[in-house]
């Protein structure tokens, strides 16, 4: 049975006429903001999920980047005419390869275009989106390369959805609702490293964020150690942990905006004491947002378990959850 693939591609080229005005752009941008909000395409280059940032981005496209939009439109149309069911199906099979055999419900794949920011994201329990704009916003517009990316994204996002269907993970999601606040940060962090690491593990190769992956992997020992310290930090240690992470050269290259913003916030912090909620927020920005180090630390942990103990052990650990994952890795 072929996967369900739904194209939802925005057509911007209709704006390009002599009497286009900002009011028209704002109207369409607001409509698209609401439509894309659930997909997370409203990040707008690090300026936040605001309608104003999206409107400004559309306006810049209309005024200055007609050639980019037309090239994107032509590439996306060509891609949609090709057979995308094969790469999606291959991605799903790879996604399932780390689980014990069971009957999985396959999600729908929604192909979105219009704002080249977020690459792919789970939308709900039975659907995820892939941003075709990101695939076409490049000097190398290759259909075969785009299909590799789609296969990789289908593996990554499909793995998240299939993971949610296994009994252990369903049980964890119910228990998470009653967590004590003091344990919540550590438990949630372990869950993210477990699940995003697993999804990144099955995504390789065919990873549109390969440059990000390579950058973090070059210094993966640093991120392993810092993540471990961050989850067991005393109140007086939080400031230095965030400062060290935000000033890491790899992080600054990948995410200069957040690095600068975090440093500015630290500079005006009285007494170098970070409240727990602000600390958790900064940790999330550094380690999780933008395919952050947590993805690649988790990937490295799963890769190590696979290399040393084999795929059957990977399946066993997946079936038992994140506590077993950290326990087995620590024993190696």
C-alpha positions in Angstrom: 0.0 0.0 0.0 1.4 3.4 -1.0 1.9 6.1 1.6 -0.4 9.0 1.8 1.3 12.1 0.4 -0.5 15.5 0.5 1.0 18.6 -1.2 0.3 22.0 0.4 2.6 24.2 -1.6 2.3 28.0 -1.4 2.4 29.9 -4.8 4.0 33.3 -4.3 4.6 34.2 -7.9 1.1 35.6 -8.3 2.3 38.6 -6.3 4.6 39.7 -9.0 2.7 42.3 -10.9 3.0 46.1 -11.3 0.4 47.0 -8.6 1.3 44.7 -5.8 1.2 46.4 -2.4 2.1 45.6 1.1 -1.5 45.2 2.2 -2.0 42.3 -0.2 1.2 40.7 1.1 0.2 41.1 4.7 -3.2 39.5 4.0 -1.7 36.4 2.4 1.1 36.3 4.9 -1.4 36.2 7.8 -3.3 33.4 6.1 -0.1 31.4 5.5 1.0 32.2 9.1 -2.1 30.5 10.5 -1.8 27.6 8.0 1.9 27.0 8.7 1.7 27.7 12.5 1.1 24.0 13.4 4.0 22.9 11.2 6.5 25.3 12.9 7.3 27.2 9.7 6.8 30.4 11.6 10.3 30.5 13.1 11.3 33.2 10.7 15.1 33.0 10.9 15.3 33.1 14.6 13.1 36.1 15.2 10.4 34.2 16.9 6.9 32.9 16.0 5.4 36.3 15.2 3.2 37.4 12.3 5.3 40.5 11.8 8.4 38.5 11.1 6.6 36.4 8.6 5.0 39.4 6.9 8.4 41.0 6.6 9.9 37.9 5.1 7.2 37.7 2.5 7.6 41.3 1.7 11.4 40.9 1.1 10.7 37.9 -1.1 8.2 39.9 -3.2 10.5 43.0 -3.5 13.9 41.5 -3.9 14.0 37.8 -4.6 11.7 37.0 -7.6 14.3 34.8 -9.2 14.5 32.7 -6.0 10.8 32.2 -5.8 10.3 31.3 -9.5 13.2 28.8 -9.3 11.7 27.3 -6.2 8.3 27.0 -7.8 9.7 25.3 -10.9 11.8 22.9 -8.9 9.0 22.0 -6.5 6.5 21.4 -9.3 9.0 19.1 -11.0 9.6 17.3 -7.7 5.9 16.8 -7.2 5.5 15.2 -10.6 8.1 12.6 -9.8 7.4 9.4 -7.8 7.8 10.3 -4.1 6.2 7.1 -2.7 9.4 5.1 -3.0 11.6 7.3 -0.9 8.9 7.8 1.7 8.3 4.0 1.9 12.1 3.3 2.3 12.2 5.9 5.0 9.4 4.3 6.9 11.0 0.8 6.6 14.3 2.3 8.0 12.3 4.0 10.8 10.7 0.6 11.8 14.1 -1.2 11.8 14.9 -0.3 15.4 11.7 -1.8 16.8 10.5 -5.3 17.5 8.0 -6.4 14.9 4.5 -5.1 15.5 1.8 -3.6 13.3 2.3 0.1 12.9 -0.1 2.7 11.5 1.8 4.7 8.9 1.4 8.5 9.0 0.4 10.9 6.2 3.2 13.0 4.7 2.3 16.6 4.1 4.6 18.4 1.7 4.7 22.1 2.6 6.4 25.0 0.7 6.6 28.7 1.1 9.0 29.7 3.9 12.5 28.0 3.9 13.0 27.7 7.7 12.1 24.5 9.5 12.9 21.3 7.6 10.4 18.7 8.9 8.2 18.2 11.9 5.6 15.9 13.4 2.2 17.6 13.2 0.1 15.1 15.2 0.0 11.4 16.0 -0.6 10.4 12.3 1.0 13.1 10.2 4.3 14.9 9.7 5.4 17.7 7.3 8.4 18.1 5.1 9.3 21.6 3.9 10.1 21.5 0.2 11.2 25.1 0.2 14.3 24.1 2.2 15.1 21.5 -0.4 14.8 24.0 -3.3 16.5 26.9 -1.6 19.9 25.9 -2.9 22.2 26.3 -5.8 22.2 22.5 -6.2 18.6 21.7 -7.2 18.7 18.0 -7.7 15.6 15.8 -7.8 17.6 12.8 -6.7 19.2 14.7 -3.8 15.7 16.0 -2.8 14.4 12.4 -2.7 17.3 11.4 -0.5 16.3 14.2 1.9 12.7 13.1 1.8 13.7 9.5 2.6 15.8 10.8 5.5 13.0 13.0 6.8 10.5 10.2 6.4 12.8 7.9 8.5 13.3 10.6 11.2 9.8 11.9 11.6 8.3 8.4 10.9 10.4 7.0 13.7 8.9 9.6 16.2 5.4 8.5 15.2 6.1 4.8 15.3 7.9 5.2 18.7 4.7 6.8 20.0 2.8 3.5 19.1 4.9 1.1 21.1 3.6 0.2 24.6 6.5 1.4 26.6 6.4 4.9 25.2 2.6 5.2 25.6 3.1 4.3 29.3 5.9 6.9 29.6 3.7 9.7 28.2 0.9 8.9 30.7 3.4 8.9 33.6 5.0 12.2 32.5 1.8 14.1 33.4 2.4 13.4 37.1 6.1 14.1 37.3 7.5 16.0 40.3 8.8 19.4 39.2 12.3 18.8 40.5 12.7 15.7 38.4 10.9 17.1 35.3 14.0 18.7 33.7 16.2 15.6 33.9 13.4 13.2 32.8 12.4 15.3 29.9 16.0 15.8 28.8 16.6 12.1 28.9 13.5 11.5 26.8 14.6 14.0 24.2 18.1 12.5 23.9 16.6 9.1 23.7 13.9 9.9 21.0 15.7 12.6 18.9 18.9 10.6 19.0 17.1 7.5 17.8 15.4 9.4 15.0 18.7 10.9 14.0 20.3 7.5 14.1 17.8 6.0 11.6 17.9 9.2 9.4 21.6 8.8 8.4 22.3 9.0 5.5 19.9 11.3 3.7 20.1 14.0 6.3 19.4 17.5 5.2 21.2 18.8 8.3 24.4 16.9 7.6 26.6 20.0 8.0 25.0 20.6 11.5 25.5 16.9 12.3 29.2 17.0 11.3 29.9 20.2 13.2 28.5 18.8 16.5 30.1 15.4 16.0 33.6 17.0 15.6 33.3 17.9 19.3 30.8 15.3 20.5 32.8 14.5 23.7 32.4 18.1 24.8 28.6 18.0 24.4 28.4 14.6 26.1 30.2 16.0 29.2 28.3 19.3 29.2 24.9 17.7 28.9 25.7 15.4 31.8 26.9 18.3 33.9 23.9 20.4 33.0 21.4 17.8 34.2 23.1 17.5 37.6 24.0 21.1 38.1 23.8 22.9 41.4 22.2 26.4 41.4 25.6 28.2 41.5 26.8 26.1 38.5 24.0 27.0 36.1 25.5 30.3 34.9 28.9 28.9 33.9 27.3 25.9 32.1 25.1 28.1 29.9 28.0 30.5 29.2 30.3 27.7 28.2 27.7 26.2 25.9 26.7 29.4 24.3 30.3 30.3 23.5 31.2 27.0 22.0 32.7 27.7 18.6 30.6 25.1 16.8 27.4 26.4 18.4 28.2 30.0 17.5 28.8 29.0 13.8 25.5 27.0 13.6 23.3 29.4 15.7 25.0 32.8 16.0 21.7 34.6 16.9 20.8 32.4 19.9 24.4 32.4 21.0 24.5 36.2 21.0 21.1 36.6 22.7 21.9 34.2 25.5 25.2 36.0 26.2 23.5 39.3 26.3 21.0 38.0 28.8 23.8 36.5 30.9 25.6 39.8 30.8 22.8 41.7 32.6 21.9 38.9 35.0 22.3 40.1 38.6 24.5 38.0 40.8 25.2 35.3 38.1 22.3 33.3 39.5 19.9 31.7 36.9 16.4 30.8 38.1 15.5 27.2 37.4 12.8 28.0 34.8 15.2 30.4 32.9 18.0 27.8 33.1 15.7 25.1 31.6 14.6 27.5 28.8 18.2 28.3 27.9 19.2 24.6 28.0 16.3 23.9 25.6 17.4 26.6 23.2 21.0 25.4 23.2 20.5 21.6 23.2 17.3 21.0 21.4 16.2 23.9 19.1 17.5 23.9 15.6 18.6 20.2 15.7 20.8 21.0 18.6 23.5 18.9 20.4 21.0 16.6 22.2 20.1 15.1 18.8 23.7 14.3 18.1 24.7 13.1 21.6 21.7 10.8 21.4 22.7 9.6 17.9 26.2 8.9 19.2 24.9 6.9 22.1 22.6 4.8 19.8 25.5 4.3 17.3 27.8 3.1 20.1 25.2 0.6 21.4 24.7 -0.7 17.9 28.4 -1.0 17.1 29.3 -2.8 20.4 26.1 -4.8 21.1 24.3 -5.1 17.8 20.9 -4.2 16.4 19.0 -6.7 18.5 20.2 -5.0 21.7 19.1 -1.6 20.2 15.6 -3.1 19.7 15.6 -4.4 23.3 16.7 -1.0 24.7 14.1 0.9 22.6 11.4 -1.4 23.9 12.4 -0.6 27.5 12.7 3.2 27.3 15.1 6.0 28.1 16.1 4.8 31.6 17.4 1.6 30.1 19.0 3.5 27.3 21.2 5.6 29.7 21.9 2.6 31.9 23.1 0.4 28.9 25.2 3.2 27.5 26.8 4.0 30.8 27.8 0.3 31.2 29.8 0.3 27.9 
